Amino acid sequence: MAKVHAFPQVDSSSCSASTSYMSSKPETFTIWMKSLLMQTNGCTVFNKNGEIVYRVDNYDKKAGSNEVYLMDLKGNVLFTILRRKLFLFRQWRGYKSDGLKSKPQEPYFQVKRCSEIFERDLSCQIAVRSSDARGSCYYKLEALSGKLAFKITNSNGEIVAEAKRKQSSKGVLLGDDVLTLAVEPHTDHSFIMALVTVYGLMHHKL
C-alpha cells in the first residue's frame, strides 16, 4: 500500500500537467455514464466533434469498484484510481500511468469527502502533488443541483470545470447519466476526467 503524506499547501499554478491534454481555449465534453462494452460498468467521454476521447470500462459486476482505469480511445491507461477505506470514511487516490496498468509509488492526487459520510452532500477536497516537491495544490469538488451535476474550483475559488445535465439542441434534457462538461483553458483534461471517474464511483455509477 502506498504511504500517504500530508502535503503543505502551495499555489495551484505550480501543479504541472501534460500539454497534450491541455488547451488554450475552453473545451466542452459530453460524458455518458455508461460503457460502450456490453455487461460492464463505466463511462464514455466525447469531444465537441462527437469523437470518443476518454473511457472507463469496469468489468466488475458490482458498481463502485475499488480499482478502475481511465483510458484514452486507444486503451492507454492515463490514471489508475484506487479506493481505500479509512475508518468510516473512504478516500480515492489517483496514480498517473505510463500507458500500462501499473502505478508509481506515490499518488498524483487524493480525494476525500469534506462532509460526514451519512450526509447527502458530496463536497470533496482534492490534494494534487506539486511537480517541484514543495507540497501540493488544492481543489474542491462540489455537488450542484441535479443528480450528477458538480463543479471543481481551485484554491482561489475559481471554477476550472463544471458539469451539468446535457440538453439537446432543442432544449430537451437528456437522461440523468448524460452530462455536459465545460473545462476552462490551461486545465489538464485527463486530470479532470479522473475526478469525474471518482465522482462516478461515489455515486456507484462505475
Summary of the structure (lengths in Angstrom):
residues: 206
radius of gyration: 16.1
end to end distance: 22.8
largest distance: 50.1
contacts: 607
relative contact order: 0.24
helix: 10%
strand: 42%
